[in-house]
Amino acid sequence: MRILIPCLLGLERPISFEIEALGYRPEQIRREDGLVLVNLGDVDDLEISSALAEINLWLRTGERVMLEIAEAEIRSFDDLFEFVAAQNW
């Protein structure tokens, strides 16, 4: 499970420092242009909820805090529709 934090270009490093200050290990954090990802690994729903709440509450520089629920390579609208419909909502 991963948490995605979009941000303005150039704020990836300060965001990763804020996340480290919350107790996450540097190897759990990956920076890309305009995005910081936090890899939670295999955790239960309570730990996911706790991580989302903690990061959302204490993060000062990220735009949003989002949870990645699925991942796929999509090449058409039909692919997208079928993928979304197949998810366990």
PyMOL Python script that loads the backbone (N, CA, C, O; Angstrom):
from pymol import cmd

cmd.read_pdbstr("""\
ATOM      1  N   MET A   1       0.845  -1.168   0.000  1.00  0.00           N
ATOM      2  CA  MET A   1       0.000   0.000   0.000  1.00  0.00           C
ATOM      3  C   MET A   1       0.897   1.241   0.000  1.00  0.00           C
ATOM      4  O   MET A   1       1.883   1.317   0.733  1.00  0.00           O
ATOM      5  N   ARG A   2       0.530   2.203  -0.838  1.00  0.00           N
ATOM      6  CA  ARG A   2       1.337   3.420  -0.920  1.00  0.00           C
ATOM      7  C   ARG A   2       0.472   4.653  -0.697  1.00  0.00           C
ATOM      8  O   ARG A   2      -0.699   4.694  -1.078  1.00  0.00           O
ATOM      9  N   ILE A   3       1.075   5.646  -0.075  1.00  0.00           N
ATOM     10  CA  ILE A   3       0.461   6.961   0.070  1.00  0.00           C
ATOM     11  C   ILE A   3       1.150   7.873  -0.928  1.00  0.00           C
ATOM     12  O   ILE A   3       2.378   7.895  -1.011  1.00  0.00           O
ATOM     13  N   LEU A   4       0.362   8.629  -1.688  1.00  0.00           N
ATOM     14  CA  LEU A   4       0.882   9.546  -2.685  1.00  0.00           C
ATOM     15  C   LEU A   4       0.608  10.973  -2.234  1.00  0.00           C
ATOM     16  O   LEU A   4      -0.499  11.303  -1.810  1.00  0.00           O
ATOM     17  N   ILE A   5       1.626  11.808  -2.331  1.00  0.00           N
ATOM     18  CA  ILE A   5       1.492  13.203  -1.918  1.00  0.00           C
ATOM     19  C   ILE A   5       1.961  14.086  -3.074  1.00  0.00           C
ATOM     20  O   ILE A   5       3.163  14.283  -3.250  1.00  0.00           O
ATOM     21  N   PRO A   6       1.020  14.624  -3.869  1.00  0.00           N
ATOM     22  CA  PRO A   6       1.422  15.549  -4.924  1.00  0.00           C
ATOM     23  C   PRO A   6       1.838  16.880  -4.322  1.00  0.00           C
ATOM     24  O   PRO A   6       1.342  17.286  -3.271  1.00  0.00           O
ATOM     25  N   CYS A   7       2.764  17.556  -5.012  1.00  0.00           N
ATOM     26  CA  CYS A   7       3.254  18.830  -4.480  1.00  0.00           C
ATOM     27  C   CYS A   7       3.784  19.691  -5.614  1.00  0.00           C
ATOM     28  O   CYS A   7       3.931  19.229  -6.746  1.00  0.00           O
ATOM     29  N   LEU A   8       4.065  20.939  -5.301  1.00  0.00           N
ATOM     30  CA  LEU A   8       4.706  21.826  -6.257  1.00  0.00           C
ATOM     31  C   LEU A   8       6.131  21.357  -6.490  1.00  0.00           C
ATOM     32  O   LEU A   8       6.775  20.824  -5.586  1.00  0.00           O
ATOM     33  N   LEU A   9       6.620  21.558  -7.710  1.00  0.00           N
ATOM     34  CA  LEU A   9       7.997  21.173  -8.015  1.00  0.00           C
ATOM     35  C   LEU A   9       8.963  21.875  -7.062  1.00  0.00           C
ATOM     36  O   LEU A   9       8.845  23.075  -6.816  1.00  0.00           O
ATOM     37  N   GLY A  10       9.900  21.125  -6.538  1.00  0.00           N
ATOM     38  CA  GLY A  10      10.886  21.672  -5.614  1.00  0.00           C
ATOM     39  C   GLY A  10      10.569  21.425  -4.150  1.00  0.00           C
ATOM     40  O   GLY A  10      11.435  21.608  -3.294  1.00  0.00           O
ATOM     41  N   LEU A  11       9.346  21.012  -3.846  1.00  0.00           N
ATOM     42  CA  LEU A  11       8.976  20.755  -2.448  1.00  0.00           C
ATOM     43  C   LEU A  11       9.078  19.283  -2.064  1.00  0.00           C
ATOM     44  O   LEU A  11       8.727  18.911  -0.944  1.00  0.00           O
ATOM     45  N   GLU A  12       9.552  18.444  -2.978  1.00  0.00           N
ATOM     46  CA  GLU A  12       9.630  17.012  -2.691  1.00  0.00           C
ATOM     47  C   GLU A  12      10.569  16.723  -1.516  1.00  0.00           C
ATOM     48  O   GLU A  12      10.256  15.899  -0.657  1.00  0.00           O
ATOM     49  N   ARG A  13      11.692  17.385  -1.481  1.00  0.00           N
ATOM     50  CA  ARG A  13      12.660  17.131  -0.407  1.00  0.00           C
ATOM     51  C   ARG A  13      12.152  17.590   0.963  1.00  0.00           C
ATOM     52  O   ARG A  13      12.242  16.822   1.920  1.00  0.00           O
ATOM     53  N   PRO A  14      11.615  18.828   1.097  1.00  0.00           N
ATOM     54  CA  PRO A  14      11.059  19.209   2.404  1.00  0.00           C
ATOM     55  C   PRO A  14       9.935  18.280   2.867  1.00  0.00           C
ATOM     56  O   PRO A  14       9.812  18.000   4.060  1.00  0.00           O
ATOM     57  N   ILE A  15       9.123  17.807   1.932  1.00  0.00           N
ATOM     58  CA  ILE A  15       8.049  16.877   2.305  1.00  0.00           C
ATOM     59  C   ILE A  15       8.636  15.569   2.814  1.00  0.00           C
ATOM     60  O   ILE A  15       8.159  15.021   3.808  1.00  0.00           O
ATOM     61  N   SER A  16       9.661  15.066   2.147  1.00  0.00           N
ATOM     62  CA  SER A  16      10.261  13.812   2.612  1.00  0.00           C
ATOM     63  C   SER A  16      10.875  13.987   3.998  1.00  0.00           C
ATOM     64  O   SER A  16      10.840  13.060   4.807  1.00  0.00           O
ATOM     65  N   PHE A  17      11.441  15.170   4.286  1.00  0.00           N
ATOM     66  CA  PHE A  17      11.973  15.428   5.628  1.00  0.00           C
ATOM     67  C   PHE A  17      10.852  15.451   6.662  1.00  0.00           C
ATOM     68  O   PHE A  17      11.012  14.929   7.765  1.00  0.00           O
ATOM     69  N   GLU A  18       9.714  16.056   6.309  1.00  0.00           N
ATOM     70  CA  GLU A  18       8.576  16.086   7.236  1.00  0.00           C
ATOM     71  C   GLU A  18       8.073  14.666   7.519  1.00  0.00           C
ATOM     72  O   GLU A  18       7.735  14.334   8.655  1.00  0.00           O
ATOM     73  N   ILE A  19       8.030  13.845   6.488  1.00  0.00           N
ATOM     74  CA  ILE A  19       7.561  12.463   6.662  1.00  0.00           C
ATOM     75  C   ILE A  19       8.550  11.672   7.516  1.00  0.00           C
ATOM     76  O   ILE A  19       8.139  10.882   8.366  1.00  0.00           O
ATOM     77  N   GLU A  20       9.844  11.875   7.299  1.00  0.00           N
ATOM     78  CA  GLU A  20      10.852  11.211   8.144  1.00  0.00           C
ATOM     79  C   GLU A  20      10.698  11.640   9.598  1.00  0.00           C
ATOM     80  O   GLU A  20      10.854  10.824  10.506  1.00  0.00           O
ATOM     81  N   ALA A  21      10.392  12.924   9.826  1.00  0.00           N
ATOM     82  CA  ALA A  21      10.216  13.425  11.193  1.00  0.00           C
ATOM     83  C   ALA A  21       9.017  12.764  11.880  1.00  0.00           C
ATOM     84  O   ALA A  21       8.948  12.729  13.108  1.00  0.00           O
ATOM     85  N   LEU A  22       8.080  12.245  11.096  1.00  0.00           N
ATOM     86  CA  LEU A  22       6.933  11.541  11.665  1.00  0.00           C
ATOM     87  C   LEU A  22       7.270  10.096  12.025  1.00  0.00           C
ATOM     88  O   LEU A  22       6.440   9.390  12.597  1.00  0.00           O
ATOM     89  N   GLY A  23       8.490   9.651  11.692  1.00  0.00           N
ATOM     90  CA  GLY A  23       8.920   8.313  12.079  1.00  0.00           C
ATOM     91  C   GLY A  23       9.028   7.315  10.951  1.00  0.00           C
ATOM     92  O   GLY A  23       9.316   6.144  11.198  1.00  0.00           O
ATOM     93  N   TYR A  24       8.806   7.739   9.720  1.00  0.00           N
ATOM     94  CA  TYR A  24       8.935   6.832   8.587  1.00  0.00           C
ATOM     95  C   TYR A  24      10.394   6.757   8.170  1.00  0.00           C
ATOM     96  O   TYR A  24      11.113   7.756   8.225  1.00  0.00           O
ATOM     97  N   ARG A  25      10.833   5.576   7.753  1.00  0.00           N
ATOM     98  CA  ARG A  25      12.229   5.358   7.365  1.00  0.00           C
ATOM     99  C   ARG A  25      12.489   5.928   5.970  1.00  0.00           C
ATOM    100  O   ARG A  25      11.593   5.926   5.127  1.00  0.00           O
ATOM    101  N   PRO A  26      13.707   6.415   5.719  1.00  0.00           N
ATOM    102  CA  PRO A  26      14.029   6.970   4.397  1.00  0.00           C
ATOM    103  C   PRO A  26      13.793   5.988   3.246  1.00  0.00           C
ATOM    104  O   PRO A  26      13.426   6.408   2.149  1.00  0.00           O
ATOM    105  N   GLU A  27      13.995   4.694   3.478  1.00  0.00           N
ATOM    106  CA  GLU A  27      13.779   3.724   2.407  1.00  0.00           C
ATOM    107  C   GLU A  27      12.299   3.522   2.082  1.00  0.00           C
ATOM    108  O   GLU A  27      11.974   2.924   1.056  1.00  0.00           O
ATOM    109  N   GLN A  28      11.401   4.009   2.934  1.00  0.00           N
ATOM    110  CA  GLN A  28       9.968   3.956   2.662  1.00  0.00           C
ATOM    111  C   GLN A  28       9.514   5.126   1.786  1.00  0.00           C
ATOM    112  O   GLN A  28       8.394   5.116   1.276  1.00  0.00           O
ATOM    113  N   ILE A  29      10.361   6.119   1.611  1.00  0.00           N
ATOM    114  CA  ILE A  29       9.983   7.361   0.948  1.00  0.00           C
ATOM    115  C   ILE A  29      10.690   7.458  -0.399  1.00  0.00           C
ATOM    116  O   ILE A  29      11.902   7.261  -0.495  1.00  0.00           O
ATOM    117  N   ARG A  30       9.913   7.764  -1.441  1.00  0.00           N
ATOM    118  CA  ARG A  30      10.501   7.955  -2.774  1.00  0.00           C
ATOM    119  C   ARG A  30      10.033   9.302  -3.328  1.00  0.00           C
ATOM    120  O   ARG A  30       8.850   9.638  -3.266  1.00  0.00           O
ATOM    121  N   ARG A  31      10.967  10.052  -3.860  1.00  0.00           N
ATOM    122  CA  ARG A  31      10.660  11.365  -4.431  1.00  0.00           C
ATOM    123  C   ARG A  31      10.691  11.301  -5.952  1.00  0.00           C
ATOM    124  O   ARG A  31      11.594  10.705  -6.540  1.00  0.00           O
ATOM    125  N   GLU A  32       9.710  11.913  -6.575  1.00  0.00           N
ATOM    126  CA  GLU A  32       9.668  12.099  -8.018  1.00  0.00           C
ATOM    127  C   GLU A  32       9.326  13.563  -8.251  1.00  0.00           C
ATOM    128  O   GLU A  32       9.010  14.282  -7.303  1.00  0.00           O
ATOM    129  N   ASP A  33       9.384  14.014  -9.496  1.00  0.00           N
ATOM    130  CA  ASP A  33       9.030  15.398  -9.790  1.00  0.00           C
ATOM    131  C   ASP A  33       7.562  15.641  -9.456  1.00  0.00           C
ATOM    132  O   ASP A  33       6.672  15.057 -10.073  1.00  0.00           O
ATOM    133  N   GLY A  34       7.317  16.504  -8.478  1.00  0.00           N
ATOM    134  CA  GLY A  34       5.952  16.859  -8.114  1.00  0.00           C
ATOM    135  C   GLY A  34       5.197  15.807  -7.340  1.00  0.00           C
ATOM    136  O   GLY A  34       3.974  15.886  -7.227  1.00  0.00           O
ATOM    137  N   LEU A  35       5.900  14.814  -6.799  1.00  0.00           N
ATOM    138  CA  LEU A  35       5.223  13.726  -6.102  1.00  0.00           C
ATOM    139  C   LEU A  35       6.147  13.068  -5.093  1.00  0.00           C
ATOM    140  O   LEU A  35       7.327  12.851  -5.366  1.00  0.00           O
ATOM    141  N   VAL A  36       5.598  12.753  -3.922  1.00  0.00           N
ATOM    142  CA  VAL A  36       6.318  11.980  -2.910  1.00  0.00           C
ATOM    143  C   VAL A  36       5.467  10.751  -2.612  1.00  0.00           C
ATOM    144  O   VAL A  36       4.260  10.856  -2.395  1.00  0.00           O
ATOM    145  N   LEU A  37       6.109   9.587  -2.604  1.00  0.00           N
ATOM    146  CA  LEU A  37       5.410   8.336  -2.325  1.00  0.00           C
ATOM    147  C   LEU A  37       5.933   7.741  -1.025  1.00  0.00           C
ATOM    148  O   LEU A  37       7.139   7.722  -0.780  1.00  0.00           O
ATOM    149  N   VAL A  38       5.027   7.263  -0.207  1.00  0.00           N
ATOM    150  CA  VAL A  38       5.385   6.600   1.045  1.00  0.00           C
ATOM    151  C   VAL A  38       4.893   5.160   0.949  1.00  0.00           C
ATOM    152  O   VAL A  38       3.691   4.914   0.851  1.00  0.00           O
ATOM    153  N   ASN A  39       5.816   4.219   0.977  1.00  0.00           N
ATOM    154  CA  ASN A  39       5.479   2.808   0.885  1.00  0.00           C
ATOM    155  C   ASN A  39       5.217   2.272   2.290  1.00  0.00           C
ATOM    156  O   ASN A  39       6.127   2.209   3.117  1.00  0.00           O
ATOM    157  N   LEU A  40       3.983   1.889   2.550  1.00  0.00           N
ATOM    158  CA  LEU A  40       3.624   1.367   3.867  1.00  0.00           C
ATOM    159  C   LEU A  40       3.882  -0.130   3.970  1.00  0.00           C
ATOM    160  O   LEU A  40       3.941  -0.669   5.075  1.00  0.00           O
ATOM    161  N   GLY A  41       4.037  -0.806   2.842  1.00  0.00           N
ATOM    162  CA  GLY A  41       4.214  -2.248   2.854  1.00  0.00           C
ATOM    163  C   GLY A  41       2.884  -2.943   3.095  1.00  0.00           C
ATOM    164  O   GLY A  41       1.823  -2.380   2.824  1.00  0.00           O
ATOM    165  N   ASP A  42       2.939  -4.147   3.596  1.00  0.00           N
ATOM    166  CA  ASP A  42       1.720  -4.908   3.892  1.00  0.00           C
ATOM    167  C   ASP A  42       1.267  -4.595   5.308  1.00  0.00           C
ATOM    168  O   ASP A  42       1.827  -5.096   6.283  1.00  0.00           O
ATOM    169  N   VAL A  43       0.240  -3.755   5.402  1.00  0.00           N
ATOM    170  CA  VAL A  43      -0.280  -3.357   6.707  1.00  0.00           C
ATOM    171  C   VAL A  43      -1.794  -3.546   6.717  1.00  0.00           C
ATOM    172  O   VAL A  43      -2.419  -3.656   5.662  1.00  0.00           O
ATOM    173  N   ASP A  44      -2.371  -3.582   7.897  1.00  0.00           N
ATOM    174  CA  ASP A  44      -3.818  -3.757   7.991  1.00  0.00           C
ATOM    175  C   ASP A  44      -4.531  -2.407   7.862  1.00  0.00           C
ATOM    176  O   ASP A  44      -3.891  -1.357   7.811  1.00  0.00           O
ATOM    177  N   ASP A  45      -5.863  -2.454   7.811  1.00  0.00           N
ATOM    178  CA  ASP A  45      -6.666  -1.253   7.586  1.00  0.00           C
ATOM    179  C   ASP A  45      -6.473  -0.205   8.677  1.00  0.00           C
ATOM    180  O   ASP A  45      -6.469   0.991   8.388  1.00  0.00           O
ATOM    181  N   LEU A  46      -6.313  -0.634   9.916  1.00  0.00           N
ATOM    182  CA  LEU A  46      -6.123   0.309  11.015  1.00  0.00           C
ATOM    183  C   LEU A  46      -4.814   1.075  10.863  1.00  0.00           C
ATOM    184  O   LEU A  46      -4.768   2.283  11.096  1.00  0.00           O
ATOM    185  N   GLU A  47      -3.757   0.377  10.475  1.00  0.00           N
ATOM    186  CA  GLU A  47      -2.465   1.048  10.270  1.00  0.00           C
ATOM    187  C   GLU A  47      -2.509   2.003   9.085  1.00  0.00           C
ATOM    188  O   GLU A  47      -1.892   3.067   9.118  1.00  0.00           O
ATOM    189  N   ILE A  48      -3.234   1.626   8.044  1.00  0.00           N
ATOM    190  CA  ILE A  48      -3.391   2.513   6.887  1.00  0.00           C
ATOM    191  C   ILE A  48      -4.138   3.778   7.297  1.00  0.00           C
ATOM    192  O   ILE A  48      -3.715   4.889   6.976  1.00  0.00           O
ATOM    193  N   SER A  49      -5.245   3.605   8.005  1.00  0.00           N
ATOM    194  CA  SER A  49      -6.031   4.759   8.460  1.00  0.00           C
ATOM    195  C   SER A  49      -5.210   5.665   9.365  1.00  0.00           C
ATOM    196  O   SER A  49      -5.277   6.889   9.260  1.00  0.00           O
ATOM    197  N   SER A  50      -4.441   5.060  10.247  1.00  0.00           N
ATOM    198  CA  SER A  50      -3.608   5.824  11.166  1.00  0.00           C
ATOM    199  C   SER A  50      -2.534   6.612  10.413  1.00  0.00           C
ATOM    200  O   SER A  50      -2.293   7.779  10.718  1.00  0.00           O
ATOM    201  N   ALA A  51      -1.891   5.978   9.433  1.00  0.00           N
ATOM    202  CA  ALA A  51      -0.856   6.651   8.646  1.00  0.00           C
ATOM    203  C   ALA A  51      -1.440   7.798   7.836  1.00  0.00           C
ATOM    204  O   ALA A  51      -0.858   8.881   7.780  1.00  0.00           O
ATOM    205  N   LEU A  52      -2.587   7.565   7.209  1.00  0.00           N
ATOM    206  CA  LEU A  52      -3.232   8.627   6.438  1.00  0.00           C
ATOM    207  C   LEU A  52      -3.594   9.818   7.318  1.00  0.00           C
ATOM    208  O   LEU A  52      -3.351  10.968   6.950  1.00  0.00           O
ATOM    209  N   ALA A  53      -4.173   9.539   8.480  1.00  0.00           N
ATOM    210  CA  ALA A  53      -4.563  10.619   9.381  1.00  0.00           C
ATOM    211  C   ALA A  53      -3.344  11.384   9.888  1.00  0.00           C
ATOM    212  O   ALA A  53      -3.349  12.614   9.924  1.00  0.00           O
ATOM    213  N   GLU A  54      -2.309  10.661  10.275  1.00  0.00           N
ATOM    214  CA  GLU A  54      -1.105  11.304  10.803  1.00  0.00           C
ATOM    215  C   GLU A  54      -0.433  12.193   9.757  1.00  0.00           C
ATOM    216  O   GLU A  54      -0.093  13.341  10.040  1.00  0.00           O
ATOM    217  N   ILE A  55      -0.246  11.666   8.559  1.00  0.00           N
ATOM    218  CA  ILE A  55       0.406  12.444   7.512  1.00  0.00           C
ATOM    219  C   ILE A  55      -0.467  13.627   7.105  1.00  0.00           C
ATOM    220  O   ILE A  55       0.042  14.729   6.904  1.00  0.00           O
ATOM    221  N   ASN A  56      -1.761  13.412   6.983  1.00  0.00           N
ATOM    222  CA  ASN A  56      -2.669  14.497   6.606  1.00  0.00           C
ATOM    223  C   ASN A  56      -2.699  15.599   7.661  1.00  0.00           C
ATOM    224  O   ASN A  56      -2.794  16.780   7.328  1.00  0.00           O
ATOM    225  N   LEU A  57      -2.619  15.219   8.908  1.00  0.00           N
ATOM    226  CA  LEU A  57      -2.671  16.198   9.997  1.00  0.00           C
ATOM    227  C   LEU A  57      -1.384  17.003  10.131  1.00  0.00           C
ATOM    228  O   LEU A  57      -1.442  18.211  10.359  1.00  0.00           O
ATOM    229  N   TRP A  58      -0.231  16.368   9.996  1.00  0.00           N
ATOM    230  CA  TRP A  58       1.036  17.025  10.302  1.00  0.00           C
ATOM    231  C   TRP A  58       1.838  17.499   9.100  1.00  0.00           C
ATOM    232  O   TRP A  58       2.799  18.251   9.258  1.00  0.00           O
ATOM    233  N   LEU A  59       1.463  17.076   7.914  1.00  0.00           N
ATOM    234  CA  LEU A  59       2.192  17.513   6.725  1.00  0.00           C
ATOM    235  C   LEU A  59       1.808  18.952   6.389  1.00  0.00           C
ATOM    236  O   LEU A  59       0.626  19.272   6.259  1.00  0.00           O
ATOM    237  N   ARG A  60       2.812  19.816   6.250  1.00  0.00           N
ATOM    238  CA  ARG A  60       2.544  21.236   6.009  1.00  0.00           C
ATOM    239  C   ARG A  60       2.726  21.645   4.558  1.00  0.00           C
ATOM    240  O   ARG A  60       2.189  22.673   4.146  1.00  0.00           O
ATOM    241  N   THR A  61       3.462  20.879   3.775  1.00  0.00           N
ATOM    242  CA  THR A  61       3.838  21.348   2.457  1.00  0.00           C
ATOM    243  C   THR A  61       3.201  20.589   1.293  1.00  0.00           C
ATOM    244  O   THR A  61       3.266  21.067   0.161  1.00  0.00           O
ATOM    245  N   GLY A  62       2.603  19.451   1.520  1.00  0.00           N
ATOM    246  CA  GLY A  62       1.979  18.685   0.438  1.00  0.00           C
ATOM    247  C   GLY A  62       0.619  19.266   0.074  1.00  0.00           C
ATOM    248  O   GLY A  62      -0.036  19.906   0.896  1.00  0.00           O
ATOM    249  N   GLU A  63       0.208  19.039  -1.156  1.00  0.00           N
ATOM    250  CA  GLU A  63      -1.093  19.533  -1.608  1.00  0.00           C
ATOM    251  C   GLU A  63      -2.237  18.648  -1.137  1.00  0.00           C
ATOM    252  O   GLU A  63      -3.254  19.144  -0.651  1.00  0.00           O
ATOM    253  N   ARG A  64      -2.071  17.333  -1.283  1.00  0.00           N
ATOM    254  CA  ARG A  64      -3.092  16.365  -0.890  1.00  0.00           C
ATOM    255  C   ARG A  64      -2.397  15.117  -0.365  1.00  0.00           C
ATOM    256  O   ARG A  64      -1.205  14.910  -0.594  1.00  0.00           O
ATOM    257  N   VAL A  65      -3.153  14.295   0.339  1.00  0.00           N
ATOM    258  CA  VAL A  65      -2.656  12.995   0.793  1.00  0.00           C
ATOM    259  C   VAL A  65      -3.634  11.959   0.247  1.00  0.00           C
ATOM    260  O   VAL A  65      -4.812  11.944   0.605  1.00  0.00           O
ATOM    261  N   MET A  66      -3.115  11.086  -0.636  1.00  0.00           N
ATOM    262  CA  MET A  66      -3.990  10.132  -1.313  1.00  0.00           C
ATOM    263  C   MET A  66      -3.479   8.711  -1.087  1.00  0.00           C
ATOM    264  O   MET A  66      -2.281   8.485  -0.913  1.00  0.00           O
ATOM    265  N   LEU A  67      -4.397   7.773  -1.094  1.00  0.00           N
ATOM    266  CA  LEU A  67      -4.064   6.362  -0.944  1.00  0.00           C
ATOM    267  C   LEU A  67      -4.209   5.671  -2.290  1.00  0.00           C
ATOM    268  O   LEU A  67      -5.259   5.752  -2.928  1.00  0.00           O
ATOM    269  N   GLU A  68      -3.165   4.999  -2.714  1.00  0.00           N
ATOM    270  CA  GLU A  68      -3.223   4.228  -3.959  1.00  0.00           C
ATOM    271  C   GLU A  68      -3.946   2.921  -3.665  1.00  0.00           C
ATOM    272  O   GLU A  68      -3.490   2.125  -2.843  1.00  0.00           O
ATOM    273  N   ILE A  69      -5.059   2.702  -4.327  1.00  0.00           N
ATOM    274  CA  ILE A  69      -5.835   1.485  -4.060  1.00  0.00           C
ATOM    275  C   ILE A  69      -5.639   0.427  -5.127  1.00  0.00           C
ATOM    276  O   ILE A  69      -5.920  -0.747  -4.887  1.00  0.00           O
ATOM    277  N   ALA A  70      -5.159   0.820  -6.312  1.00  0.00           N
ATOM    278  CA  ALA A  70      -4.908  -0.144  -7.387  1.00  0.00           C
ATOM    279  C   ALA A  70      -3.982   0.495  -8.411  1.00  0.00           C
ATOM    280  O   ALA A  70      -3.819   1.715  -8.449  1.00  0.00           O
ATOM    281  N   GLU A  71      -3.380  -0.348  -9.237  1.00  0.00           N
ATOM    282  CA  GLU A  71      -2.457   0.134 -10.249  1.00  0.00           C
ATOM    283  C   GLU A  71      -2.583  -0.744 -11.491  1.00  0.00           C
ATOM    284  O   GLU A  71      -2.669  -1.968 -11.391  1.00  0.00           O
ATOM    285  N   ALA A  72      -2.595  -0.109 -12.659  1.00  0.00           N
ATOM    286  CA  ALA A  72      -2.685  -0.863 -13.910  1.00  0.00           C
ATOM    287  C   ALA A  72      -2.176   0.001 -15.056  1.00  0.00           C
ATOM    288  O   ALA A  72      -2.123   1.226 -14.957  1.00  0.00           O
ATOM    289  N   GLU A  73      -1.807  -0.660 -16.136  1.00  0.00           N
ATOM    290  CA  GLU A  73      -1.442   0.058 -17.352  1.00  0.00           C
ATOM    291  C   GLU A  73      -2.707   0.184 -18.198  1.00  0.00           C
ATOM    292  O   GLU A  73      -3.288  -0.816 -18.618  1.00  0.00           O
ATOM    293  N   ILE A  74      -3.119   1.410 -18.439  1.00  0.00           N
ATOM    294  CA  ILE A  74      -4.360   1.689 -19.159  1.00  0.00           C
ATOM    295  C   ILE A  74      -4.016   2.294 -20.515  1.00  0.00           C
ATOM    296  O   ILE A  74      -3.253   3.257 -20.598  1.00  0.00           O
ATOM    297  N   ARG A  75      -4.578   1.728 -21.568  1.00  0.00           N
ATOM    298  CA  ARG A  75      -4.291   2.227 -22.919  1.00  0.00           C
ATOM    299  C   ARG A  75      -5.516   2.824 -23.607  1.00  0.00           C
ATOM    300  O   ARG A  75      -5.389   3.474 -24.644  1.00  0.00           O
ATOM    301  N   SER A  76      -6.692   2.610 -23.040  1.00  0.00           N
ATOM    302  CA  SER A  76      -7.905   3.153 -23.648  1.00  0.00           C
ATOM    303  C   SER A  76      -8.945   3.401 -22.556  1.00  0.00           C
ATOM    304  O   SER A  76      -8.797   2.958 -21.417  1.00  0.00           O
ATOM    305  N   PHE A  77     -10.003   4.125 -22.938  1.00  0.00           N
ATOM    306  CA  PHE A  77     -11.076   4.366 -21.980  1.00  0.00           C
ATOM    307  C   PHE A  77     -11.743   3.058 -21.583  1.00  0.00           C
ATOM    308  O   PHE A  77     -12.125   2.888 -20.426  1.00  0.00           O
ATOM    309  N   ASP A  78     -11.889   2.134 -22.524  1.00  0.00           N
ATOM    310  CA  ASP A  78     -12.490   0.832 -22.211  1.00  0.00           C
ATOM    311  C   ASP A  78     -11.660   0.073 -21.177  1.00  0.00           C
ATOM    312  O   ASP A  78     -12.208  -0.547 -20.266  1.00  0.00           O
ATOM    313  N   ASP A  79     -10.328   0.126 -21.324  1.00  0.00           N
ATOM    314  CA  ASP A  79      -9.448  -0.499 -20.327  1.00  0.00           C
ATOM    315  C   ASP A  79      -9.679   0.111 -18.951  1.00  0.00           C
ATOM    316  O   ASP A  79      -9.776  -0.598 -17.950  1.00  0.00           O
ATOM    317  N   LEU A  80      -9.767   1.440 -18.918  1.00  0.00           N
ATOM    318  CA  LEU A  80      -9.991   2.138 -17.652  1.00  0.00           C
ATOM    319  C   LEU A  80     -11.322   1.730 -17.044  1.00  0.00           C
ATOM    320  O   LEU A  80     -11.397   1.420 -15.855  1.00  0.00           O
ATOM    321  N   PHE A  81     -12.376   1.729 -17.859  1.00  0.00           N
ATOM    322  CA  PHE A  81     -13.698   1.368 -17.365  1.00  0.00           C
ATOM    323  C   PHE A  81     -13.717  -0.043 -16.800  1.00  0.00           C
ATOM    324  O   PHE A  81     -14.252  -0.272 -15.715  1.00  0.00           O
ATOM    325  N   GLU A  82     -13.141  -0.984 -17.524  1.00  0.00           N
ATOM    326  CA  GLU A  82     -13.118  -2.383 -17.067  1.00  0.00           C
ATOM    327  C   GLU A  82     -12.284  -2.545 -15.798  1.00  0.00           C
ATOM    328  O   GLU A  82     -12.654  -3.303 -14.901  1.00  0.00           O
ATOM    329  N   PHE A  83     -11.173  -1.841 -15.724  1.00  0.00           N
ATOM    330  CA  PHE A  83     -10.317  -1.933 -14.538  1.00  0.00           C
ATOM    331  C   PHE A  83     -11.029  -1.385 -13.301  1.00  0.00           C
ATOM    332  O   PHE A  83     -11.012  -2.011 -12.242  1.00  0.00           O
ATOM    333  N   VAL A  84     -11.649  -0.224 -13.438  1.00  0.00           N
ATOM    334  CA  VAL A  84     -12.346   0.392 -12.306  1.00  0.00           C
ATOM    335  C   VAL A  84     -13.534  -0.470 -11.889  1.00  0.00           C
ATOM    336  O   VAL A  84     -13.779  -0.657 -10.697  1.00  0.00           O
ATOM    337  N   ALA A  85     -14.268  -0.991 -12.862  1.00  0.00           N
ATOM    338  CA  ALA A  85     -15.434  -1.831 -12.546  1.00  0.00           C
ATOM    339  C   ALA A  85     -15.018  -3.123 -11.835  1.00  0.00           C
ATOM    340  O   ALA A  85     -15.796  -3.675 -11.056  1.00  0.00           O
ATOM    341  N   ALA A  86     -13.810  -3.607 -12.094  1.00  0.00           N
ATOM    342  CA  ALA A  86     -13.356  -4.860 -11.490  1.00  0.00           C
ATOM    343  C   ALA A  86     -12.844  -4.683 -10.060  1.00  0.00           C
ATOM    344  O   ALA A  86     -12.604  -5.671  -9.366  1.00  0.00           O
ATOM    345  N   GLN A  87     -12.675  -3.429  -9.610  1.00  0.00           N
ATOM    346  CA  GLN A  87     -12.143  -3.199  -8.263  1.00  0.00           C
ATOM    347  C   GLN A  87     -13.187  -3.533  -7.207  1.00  0.00           C
ATOM    348  O   GLN A  87     -14.387  -3.365  -7.425  1.00  0.00           O
ATOM    349  N   ASN A  88     -12.717  -4.004  -6.072  1.00  0.00           N
ATOM    350  CA  ASN A  88     -13.590  -4.344  -4.939  1.00  0.00           C
ATOM    351  C   ASN A  88     -13.819  -3.072  -4.126  1.00  0.00           C
ATOM    352  O   ASN A  88     -13.048  -2.764  -3.217  1.00  0.00           O
ATOM    353  N   TRP A  89     -14.863  -2.348  -4.448  1.00  0.00           N
ATOM    354  CA  TRP A  89     -15.161  -1.089  -3.755  1.00  0.00           C
ATOM    355  C   TRP A  89     -15.901  -1.397  -2.486  1.00  0.00           C
ATOM    356  O   TRP A  89     -16.255  -0.484  -1.740  1.00  0.00           O
TER     357      TRP A  89
END
""", "prot")
cmd.dss("prot")
cmd.show_as("cartoon", "prot")
cmd.util.cbc("prot")
cmd.orient("prot")
